[in-house]
Structures are given as structure tokens and as C-alpha cells.
Amino acid sequence: MWTAVPPPARPGAARCNADDHHAEHGAPITAAQLKTRMGVALPLASAALAQL
């Protein structure tokens, strides 16, 4: 059964994208923005964001 748990490489990529977004915009990244930056489905981006 498939779950929305990011693969091992994704949490690091999510953290990097979240940090870059915060540095550029001065605000936390949303799941929708992380989805776009990472090129993944929204449930996966949401799960990655929840782990940050």
C-alpha cells in the first residue's frame, strides 16, 4: 500500500527548498509552493513539510 511518506532523499530537498524560500521571501513555504519547487504531488509535499 502506498503512503505519503517522502523517500529518504526528499526530506533534505524539502528542507533546502523551505530554507531557500524563507530567505527569498521572508515567510515560511506552503505545501503548494513546496509541491511546485520539488515537482511532486501535493500529498507528498504536505508530508515532507510536516516533517520539517
HELIX and SHEET records of a PDB file:
HELIX    1   1 ARG A   10  HIS A   25  1                                  16    
HELIX    2   2 ALA A   31  MET A   38  1                                   8    
HELIX    3   3 LEU A   42  ALA A   50  1                                   9    
END                                                                             
